[in-house]
Amino acid sequence: MDVKRRTPRPELRSLVRSFEERRLTLGSRVLTWPLTARPHQIIDIYLGDPFRLRVDGGPLQTAPETVVVGPQGARRIQLFMSGEIHVFNILLQPATLNRLTGIDMRCLVNEGISARDVLGRHALLLTDAVRSAADFPARVAAAELWFDEMQWESAAPDGIDHASRLLLATRGRVRIDSMVLKSGLSARQFQRRFTSQIGLSPKHYARTVRFDAALAAHRAEPCRPWTGIVHDAGYFDQAHFIRECHALVGIGPGHFIGDWENIISPDG
């Protein structure tokens, strides 16, 4: 798969973590992988054949032309792709969608829905701008212009925005109580606002960040022993990681390892 990636201009990095574009010709072959537990919030714009998906083992559905994927706190969605794959990904900061729209992010957990249902008419403007651009640099420029306009009406970053980004940067290895103290909020207020603005509770979010970090490390170095990977990710031992896998994915790593090889996940 051909993957291009670019970080946004500095003034947009409080909203966007990265822009990516992925291309692959599969023809009649079908590649499938799960949306496993992960913290990311993403806007996907399909420039080729859209992905198909199956939710909770239900019937196959075709993804919308532009889709917003919320944080995944469990394994619910199985993705399928075939034909000509060409997708432009916008990897968002954890609080971006809440800042741009005021949406309660709990309604996007474990979901991938039409961007129009989240962004309204702005979704069409973004889709048209990206799809009409000639190449990846032009698509990035078009998306950045869209975010330039959107941020004028967005809420300012706050303590929850900072806390969620800190959890990402440290791979979930920051004590929640220390972030509560720095936020100036009570523990209950912090919990309520974090869950509304990010989608997952602080503890659940930290767990998905750490779990995603372990999967990313495995994908980057598939021959590296799991012992080192899970230790670096902050797990006590492999047994701890296996318990988390059961809790977040519903099955153990021995049954899930084949799926991991096919996971397409952001690099940001």
Summary of the structure (lengths in Angstrom):
residues: 268
radius of gyration: 18.2
end to end distance: 17.2
largest distance: 55.4
contacts: 849
relative contact order: 0.16
helix: 46%
strand: 23%
